[in-house]
């Protein structure tokens, strides 16, 4: 009998077929089409083992893992983040080819360090005519105030990124250098995590080199530049509206860095501090992602609202490391590419291992004439970061595609200001496989590579980086632009790779249970996150009571009109909606809809957006599950009650995560403080409206609903509803987690757990106010509790919130050093 054919579910069958089909239409020079590397079939076998014959499923699976990790980015001008697009097919590079790339990257980093040190030091390159003075002075990246300042540790560059292209014949060349605030390393990490969860066996099967040693070396390199043995290092971010903020938050968490904004920091006596809930704490180094001109309004742009006055003084004194040094971006200008090959020969005594794309700066007459002569065969681009008049888009454009009035305008401006333009060689890129719909397609790609200094000052190169994949099959680099997909880059070889982690050896690290420094801004955010969440949940509860008892009641009597009026007044008083013109069904429905969804009011939807905004800015301290719940879209169920129910379950999930999954850190304490103050305020107001003398059964039932205490009351009292027992349960019972007394007790506990500035054992103002507040429900009875007392409690809660803000949160132009303020 003839042997059975290979089964259809055999992964190797699918892998061979995918590769064979792909090679029939792949471009010449494609990394897979012309390769006999056995790593490619092995990778596709791993892919087939998890996706069978469905490549579309593989794409969806890796994208789902990226979403689970929390990967995202924002396009400038857009309010919402987009999911980070990851391809399930990685770019594979053998160790031999990769080692050649790494040597070229290190050579280039050393060259750029040498040139930057000269430009801000003796300036011999300009003096000897190796670099035109107009080239240096014309670059927006050249910061004159940095001339003559020696960076701490003597080096300007600690972290660089370089964009590489691969030609159709396999040669690698440099497309761009990134020195100002190199982005993308976090996305490289996230791509590897997403791919690892999709193709779990690939790492061991291909001996893929790991990323952790690179990041450990970079962290150790920054620490080695600091004066203190146990330095505090921050990642300086422009904030959550920055397009790559999710990446910055991920890097800060992964590297154990303190994620800070300019407002968190203060310079005092040529030292840098972070404003924390325990006072000013010393910061030794910053890995910045802020534009250098915005770093210090005293040294650079005086209009900067995100910088730190005095930061450059601390840097110049050697007390604050800044990576990379301000002014490093001078070499990012495309015009410098025309001079780097000659500088490599002069300064290093060798040719560039990774050549630039050929570049001609039009600031020189001979080169300008060459560009005009070969206009149609070159890319015409800006010489510096700013877009010149002739190229309003600011991007390089093939000369042959510039026609008509646009061509005339460009040539006119090139004649007027030739120094603003460069001509560059038109290069073509290799392609790699990417999943388009349910099949493999060839697309051009570029590779971003990262290098960082280690503790010894030497360069180490991240094995891999990440690939950008073009949306179109056109292999011209100018057409590809930024790309629309990313892919992990796996450097593989024959030797097994030791498992390495950023985690230190178990016996090499001092054990601590203090989670670290909490900046005042972060404490403020968590406090208000708790308040917004609790306010939204309380408002939703009131809307559900209104809907369930007055509008959509299927049976039984609806609430009395007076009770409904007070309930509507409670909702309107919260600013959620204007008071309804009447208590008719249609008016109440419209009122409830406004209170739940209308963005013009402090509706549930508006409160959710406030909470989401805080979550967006706290990614380094919140779990991915919490972020997903905060970012979940507003429900679209048909009925208001259905939408309200969906939101209620979401609030319950958030409360459960914060109660059972967040460590009892200072951040959690502020979150809980905000929730307790808001809940206490809500319960006090509800008791004043529905629980005072003369309250009817409908009022008391509504109060129990608002306090979520109906079941507790029924279990405790079997003889019916009465005012004093209801008020005691809702306001004064310290065992009821929804009661006012329970909230005030927790407030006192949270305040006692927060740091104080003095060690005299005396209560600080906010602690004393909390104790006095708690004494009211602890020493009164339900029969004595009246509207005046409840109103006093509400006022005290407001004053306590203000006291907490004065003590722990940033207060704008507050003095940097007050009595007792800790300096450490």
N, C-alpha and C positions, 0 to 999 in steps of 0.2 A: 504494500500500500504506500502511496506517495505520502511524504511528510506534509503536515499541515502548514499552510503559509503562516508568516509571522502574524501574531494577533494584532488587531487594530489598536488595542490599548497599549501596545508596546511603545514606551517613550522614545526609544531610539528610532522607530519607524517614523514617528511624527517629526522628530528632529531632522532626520535626513531629508524628508520630503520638504519641510519648510526651507531648508538651506538650498536644496536643488531648485525649487521654484523661485526663490529670491535671486539666485545667481543668474537666472535667465534674463532679468531686467535690471540688474545692478549696474551702476556706473563703473567705468574703468577706474581702477584705483580704490574701489570700495574696500573697507577694512575686512569685510567678510568675503566678498566676491572673489578676491584674488589671494585669499589666505588659505594655507594648509595647516594652520595651527589647530591641533586637536582640542584646544580649550573651547573653541566655538561649538562643535558638536556636543561636548560635555555640558556646556551651559544650556543649550537648547533642550537637551535631555532632561535637565533639572526643571526647565520651564514646562515641558510637556508632562512631567510627573505630577505637577500641581494643577495644570490647566487642561490636561488631556489634549484634544485637538482644537481647543477654543482659545485662540490668542486674544480675542476680545475679553474673555474672562480673566486672562492673566493681567491685562491692562487695568481692568476694573479692580482686581484684587490688590495690586501694588498701590493703586491710587487710594483705595480704602485704608490701607495701612498708613499711607502718608497722612491721611486725614486723622486717623487715630493718634498719630504722633503729635498732631497739632500744627503741621506744616502749613504755612500760608504766606502770602505776600500781598502787597497793595500797590495798585497802579496810581501814580501821582494824579490827584484830582478826584479819585474815587473814595467813597466813604467806607465801603465794605471790602473785606479781604477776599482774595481769590484763593482757591486751593492750589497748592504747589504741584505743577504737572510733572509726574515722574513716569518714565518709560520702564516697562518691565524687562527691556533688553539692555544690559549694561555694555559699556565699551570695554573691551578686553585688550590689555597691553602686556606683553611679556616683560620679564625683569630686564633682559638685555636692552631692549628698546627703551624701557623706562629709565634705566640708569644713565643712558645718554641724555635723555631729557633733563633728568635731575642735575646732572653736571652743568648743563647749559643754563638752567635756572639759577643755580648757585653762582656761576660766573657772572650772570647778568645782575644779580642782587649785589654782589661785591662791587661791580662797576658803578652801579647807581649810588651806592653808599659813598664811594670815592668821589664821584662828581658832586653829590650834594654837600659833602663835607668841605669841598673846595669852594663851592658857590657861597656858602655861608661863613667861610673862613678866609683864607688868603686870596681867593679869587684869581689864582694864577692862570686858570684855563682861559678866562676872559683877557687877562693881561697879556698872554702870549698869543692871542688870536685864535685859539682852538675852538672857542665858542664866541659868537657875536654878542656884544653887550645888549643889543636890541632884542635878541632871542631870550635872554634871561629876564631883562626888565619888562619885556612884553608879556611874559607869562603871568596869568592871574594867580598861579600857584606860588610865585616867588613872594615871600613875605619879608620885606626889608627890616622890620623890627627884630627879626631873628638873626640878623647878621652879627657875628661875633659871639653868639651865645653857645657855649659848649653844652651839649646834651648830657644828662646824667648817664654815666657809663661810657661816654665818648662816642656813641653811635646814634645815628639818626633813624635808622630803619630797624625794626624788630619783626615786622610782618609784612610780606608783599604778596601780591597776586599778579599773575601774568597770563594773558589770554594767548593761546597758541592755535594755529591752524595747521592742518596736515594736507600737503599737496597730493595730487593724484598719483605721484610716484612714491609716496611714503615719506617725503621729507617734512620736517617740522619747522615752523617759522613763527615769529612773534607778531601778533596783531596789536596788542595794547599792553601797557603796564599800569598797575593800580597800586598807588603808594599812599594816597591821601587817607582813605579809610576803606581798605579792601573788604569787599563784601563777598559772601558766598560760602565761607567755610562752614557755617551752620547748616546751609542747605546740603553741603557735601555729607555732613554727618547724617542728616535726615534721609537723604537718598540711600545711604548705606543701611540705615535702620529699616527703611521700608523694603528694600531689596532683600535684606537678610530675613525678614519675616515672610517674604514671598518665596524665596529660593534658599531655604534653610541649609541645604547641603552643599551649596556652591563654595562657601568659604573653605571648608576642609578639602573638597574634591579638587579645587584648582590652586590650593595654597595661596589664597588671596591675602595680600599684605594688609595689615590693620592700620586704623587711623589713630588709635589712642596714643601710641608713642609720640606722634607729632604734636598733639595737643598738650601732652604732659611736658614735652620739651619746651614748648612756647611758654607755658605757665611758669616753669622753672626759670626760663630765661628772663622773664619780667621780674620775678622775685629776686634774681641775682643782682639786678640793677638797683634794688632798693637798699636803703641804709639800715633798715631794721631786719632782724633775723626772721621775724614772723610778720611779714608785711600784710597790709590790707590793700587789695587790688580791686579796682572798680572797672566796669564796662560803662563808658559814658555814652548814653543814647540821646538823640534829639527828642525821643518820646514816641508814643504809640502811633502817631500819624506818619512816622517815617515809613517808606515803602518796605524796608527790610526789618521792621521792629520785631516780628515773630522770630526771625533768625537770631537777632541780638539777644532776645530773651532766652532762646534755646541754648545759645553759647554760654551765657552767663550761668545758667543752671548747670550745664555740663562741666564747665571749668571751675565752678565754685566761686565765681566772681560776684561782686556786689553790683547789681544793675542800678545805675544812678543817672539822674538828669542834672542839668546845671543848677537848678534851684535847690538840689539836695546838698550842694557843696558850698564851702566857704573857705576863702584864703585869709589867713591871719598870721602876721609876723613871718611871712615867707614860708609858711607851711600850709598844707591842704587838709581840710577836714570835711567830714560828712555830718550833716545835721541829723541826729538820731533822737529817739525818744529818751535816751540817757545822756544827752548833751552832745558836744562836738567830739567826734572820734577821728583819729588821724587816718588819712588816706595816703598811701605811698606811691601808687602807680595807677594810671588810667589807660585802658585800651579804648581809644576814642573812636566813635562813629559819628562825630559831629564835624561839620565843615570847619577847617582850621580858622577861618576868618571870624567864625562865630564863637570861638573858644573863650575869649577874654575881651570884653568891651573896652577895657583900659588900654589894651595893647593893639587891637585890631579894629573891628567895626564897632563903633560906640553905640550903634542901634541894636546890637544883639540882645535878645531877651532870653537866650538859652545858654549863655556863657557864664563864666565864673570870674568876676572882677578880682584881679590879683593872681590868677592862675599862672601866668607866664612869669611873674616874679618868683613864685615858688619853684617853677621849673628851672629858671636861671640860677637859683640858689642851690640847685641840686637836690631839693627836698621832695620833688614830685616828678616821677617818670611819666612821660606821655608817649604813647606808641600809636602811630608813628610820630616823629617830631614834627611840629607845625612847620610848614614850608616844604616838606618832602614832595608835595604834589607838583613842584616845579617841573619834574622830569616826566610827568604824565602827558605834557603837551606833545601832540603828534610831531611838531616841528623838530623836537630833539632826536627823533628817529633818524634824521638825516645825518647826525653827527656822532651817534653812538658807535658805529663800526670803526671810525677813525680813532675815537677816544679809547676803544678797547685795545687797539694796536699800540697806542701811545702810553696808556696807563697800565695795561696788563701784559703787554708784549705778546698778544695772541689775538687771533680772529674770534669773533663771536661764535660760540658753539651753536647758538640758536639765532639765526640771522633775522634782522628786521625785514619787513616788506620794504622794498626800495622806496625811499622818500626824498623829495626835493622841496626844500623850503624856498618859497618865492621871495623871501626877504633878501635874497642874493641875486644880483642881476643875471648872472649866467644861468642859474637854476630856474629863475622865472621865465627866461626865454625858452629853456628846454620844456617847461610845462606848457607854455603856449603852443610850442611847435607840436608836441605830442598830446595835445588836449584830448582828442577823441579816444586815445588808448589808455588814458590814466583815470584814476579816481581823483576828483577834486574835492578837497576837504578843508575844514578850518585848521589853522596852525595851532590854535590854543583852544581853551575850553569854550570861550564865547563864540556865538554864531555870528559870522560877518554878514554884512548887508547882502552880499551876493549869494549867500547860502542861508536863507532865513530858517530852514529846518535844522541847521546845525550838524547835519550828518554828511559824511562823504557821499558823493553822487558820481556815477560814471559820466565822464565828460561827453561821451557820444549821446547820452540820453538827455542832455541839457540843450534845449533848442529854443528858437524864437526869441521872444522878449526876455525870457529868463536867461538865455545864453548871453544876450547883449548886456543885460544888467550885471551879470557875473563878470564878464570880461572888463567892463567899465570899472567895476569896483576893484578888480585885481590890478588894473593899471594904476588906480588911485592909491590903494593900500595893499601892495603885494605882500607885505609881511604878515598879513592875516590869513594867508592861504598856503597849502601844501599840495603837491601832486604826489600820488602814490601809485605804485605798481598794482595793476588789477590781478588779484590772485584768485585761484580756484581751489575749492576745498574737497577733501575726500568725503565720502558718504559712509553712513553706517545704517544698520537696520533699525527700524522703529515700527511699532504696531499702529497701522492706520486702519480704522474700522476693524476688520477681523483678519488682516493679512499683513505680512511684512512688506515694508516699502523702504526704498533708499532715500535718505535725507542728508544734507550736508550738516556738519557739526563743527564746533570749536571746543577747545578744552581750556578750562580755567585751572591753573596750577597754583599751589600755595607754598610759600617758604617762610620759615620762622627761625629766629635765633634761639639756641638752647642756653643752658646755664653756663657753658664755656664760651659763649659768644659766637660759636660756629653756626652755620646754616644747616637746617634739616628741611627736607622737602616732603610734603604730604604725599604719600603714595596713592596717586589717583587724581583727586579733585572731582570736578563734575563737568559733564559735557552739556553744552547747549545744542539743541537740535533744531534746524530750520523747519519752517512750516511748508516750504515749497521745495520742489526738486531742483531748482536753479542753484548751481554750486558756486556762484560768485559770492564772495564774502560780503560785499556791499548789499546784495539783495537779501541775504539771510538776516542781517541785522542782529537783533538780540535773541532770536529764536523763540520757539513756543513750547518746547518740551525740554526736560532735563533728563540726564541718565547718570547712573553711578558709573564710576570708572574703576575697574578692577585690575590691579597689577598682580599678575600671577607668575608662578615659577615652579621649578621642580622641587625646591626645598620646603619642608613643612614650616609653617609660621607659628611661633610660640604665641599662646594666648596672652595678650597684654591688655591691661585695663588702667584707667586713670585712678582706680582705687589703690591706695598705698598698701604695703605689707601690713598684716594685722598687728605686728609688734613695733611698727615704726612711727606710729602716730599717737599723740597724746589724746586720750579719750575726753570728749566734752559732750555735755548735754545741752549746752547753750547753743541755740540754732544760729547765732550770729547777730550782726548789726541790723537793726530795723530803722531805715531812714524815716524821718518825720512825715515826708510826703506819702510814703507807703502806708504808714499808720493811719493817716488821714483818709486815704483811699479805702482801706479795709473798714474803717469806722463807718464811712458813708455807704459802702457796699452793704453792710449789715442793715443800715437804716433804710436804704432804698428797697432791699428785698423784703424787709418786714413791713414797710409802708405799702408796697405793692400787694403783699399777701393780705394785709388787713383791709385794704380797699377792695380787693377782690372778694373777701369774705362778706363785706357789707353789700356789694353788688349781688352776690349769690343769695343773700338773705332777701334782698329786695325782689329779685327775680323769682325765687322759689316760693315766696309767701304772698306776693302781691300781684304778680303778672301771670305766671305760668302754673299756678296752683291747679292741680287736677281734681283735688277733692278737699273737703274741709273748708273752714272759713278762712278767708284772707285776713291779713292784719288790719286792725282798726286804722282809720284814716289818720288819726293823730300820731300813731306809731309810725306809719309810713312817712308822714311829713317829717318827723324827727330823723328817720333813717335817711331820707333824701337830704335833709339839712346836714347830717354828718358827712355824707359824700360830697355835697357841694362845698361845705366848709373846708374840706381837704384840698380844694382847688381842682378837683377832678372833672367838674362839669358845672355849668350854670344851673341854678335852681330851676326845676321844671315849672312851666307855667301853671300846671294843674296836676292833680294826682290821678288823672284818667290813664287808662291802660296804655294808649298810644304815646302819651307824653312821658310816662315812666319808662317805656321801652326805649324811646329815643334818648332819654336821660341816661339810662344804663349803658346804652351803646357808646355814647359820648364818653362816659366815665371809664369805659374799658378801652376804647380804641382811638379817641381823638387826640392827635398829637399837639393840638393847640392848647390843651389843658394838661394838668398833671394827672393824666389818666394812667391806668395800669400799663398800657403800651409805652407811655413816656417814661414811667419809672423803670420799666424793663430796659429801655434804651440807656438810661443813666447807669444802671447796674452793669449793662454790657460794656459800656465805655470804660468803666473802672476795671472790669475783667480783662479787656483788651490791653490795658496798661499794667496788668499784674500777672502776665503769663509766666514769669519766672517763679511765682509763689503759689500758683493755683494749678491743680491737676488738669489734665486734658479733659477728663469727664466734666469737671466744673465749668471749664471754658465752653465746652459744647452745649451744656445746658443754658449758660448765659447767652450764647450766640444763637440758640434755636429760634427759628422764625416764629412770628406770632401765629397762633392757631387760626385755621381757616374753616373750621367746622361750620355747618350751616346755622345752627341755633346758638344764641347767646349763652345759654346754660351749658351747652356742649363745649363751647370755647372756654368758658369759665372753669369747667371741670378739668379740661386739659391743662390750663394754666395752674390750677391748684395742685395737680399731681406734679407739675414741674417744680413748683415752689417746695413741695414736700421732698422731692429728690435732692434739691439743692441744700435744704436744711439737713437732710440725712447725711449728705457728703461732708458738710462742714462739721456736723456733730460727731461722726464716726470715723472720718478719714483724715481730717486735718490734725496735725500735731498741735499740742497746746503751747504754741509759741506766742510771742507778743503780737504777731499779726492776727492770729486767731482771737486773742483777747480783745483786740480792737474791733474785730468783726462782731464778736459776741456783745461787746459793750454797745455798739451801735444798734444791734438787734434788740437788746434789753431796754435801752432808753426809748426806742421807738415803740416797742410793745407796751411799755409802761404808760407812755403818753396816750396811746390808743385806748387802753383799758380804762384809764382815768377819765378820759373824755366820754367813753361809752357809759360808764357808771353814772356820770353827771347827767347824761341825757336820758337814760333809761332806768336808772336804779334809785332814784330819789323818792322821798315820801310822796304818796299818791300814785306811784307807778302801777299800771294795770298789768294784767297777766300777759298781754301781748308785748308790753314793754319789757317785762322780765324775761319772757321767752326769747325776745330779740337779743337782749343782753347776753343770755347764755349762748345763743348762736354766735354772736360776735366774739365771745371769749372761748368758743369751741369747747364748752363745758356742759352741754346738755346731758351727755351720758353720765358724767361724774355726778351731776345733781340728781338724776333719776336713781342712780345706785345708792346715793346717800339718803335721799328723802323720798319716801313712797307715798306720802299723803297729799301731794300736790305742790303747786308753786307758790312761794311766799317771798316777800321782798328781802327781809333780813337774812335768811339763809342764802338767797341768791347773791346778795352783795358780799356776804362773808366769803363765799366760795370764789367769787370772781375778783374781789379786791384784797381780801385779808388772809386767805389761806396760803401759808408758805409752802404747803405740799402740792399745790395745784400749779403745774408749770406754765399755765396761762394767766395766773393771777398777778395782780399788781405787786403784792408782797413778795412773791417769788422773784419778780424782776428786780426789785430794789435790793434784795439780798444778793443776787448775782452781780449787780452793779458794784456793790461794796467789795465783793470777792475779787472781781476783775481789777478794780482800782488798786487793791492791796497787792496784787501780783505784778504790777507795773513798776519800773524803776523809779527811784526818787533821786533828787540831786544832792540832798544833804543826808548826813548820817547821824542827825541829832535825835532820831526816833520820833520826831513830831510829824503829825499828819500834814500833808501838803493840802492846799486849798481844795482841790478837786476831791481828795479823799475825805476831808472834813464835811464837804457838802453832801457827799454820798452817804456818809454815816447819819447826818441829820435827816436826809430824805428817808432813809430806811426806818428811822425811828417813828415816823408818822404811822404807817400801816402796822408796825410792830406793837404800838402802844395804844391803838384806838380799837373801837368795836364797830360792828356793822350798824348798830343802832345810832351811834354818834357820828358816823361818817356822813358828811353833808356836802352840798355843792361847793361851799366856800373852801372846805378842806381839800376837796378834789382839785379845785382851781389852783390852790396853793401848790399842790403836788405837781401839776402841769407846769407852773411857773418855775418851780425848783428844778424840774427836769430840763427845761430850756436853759436855765442858768448853769446847770451842771455840764450840759453839752458845750456851752461856751467856755467853761473853765477847762474842760478837757482839751479843747482846741487851743486855748492860750498856752497851756502847759506843754502839749506834745506836738502840735502841728506847726507848720511854717506860717509865719504871720507877715509875709511880705518883707518890708524893710526893717524888721526887728533888729535890735543890737546883736552883734555876733557874740558878745561875751557878757552875760548877765551874772549876777551873784550866784555862786554855786554851780555855774555851768561847767560840766566835766570836760577836761581836755585829756585825751588818751590816745 
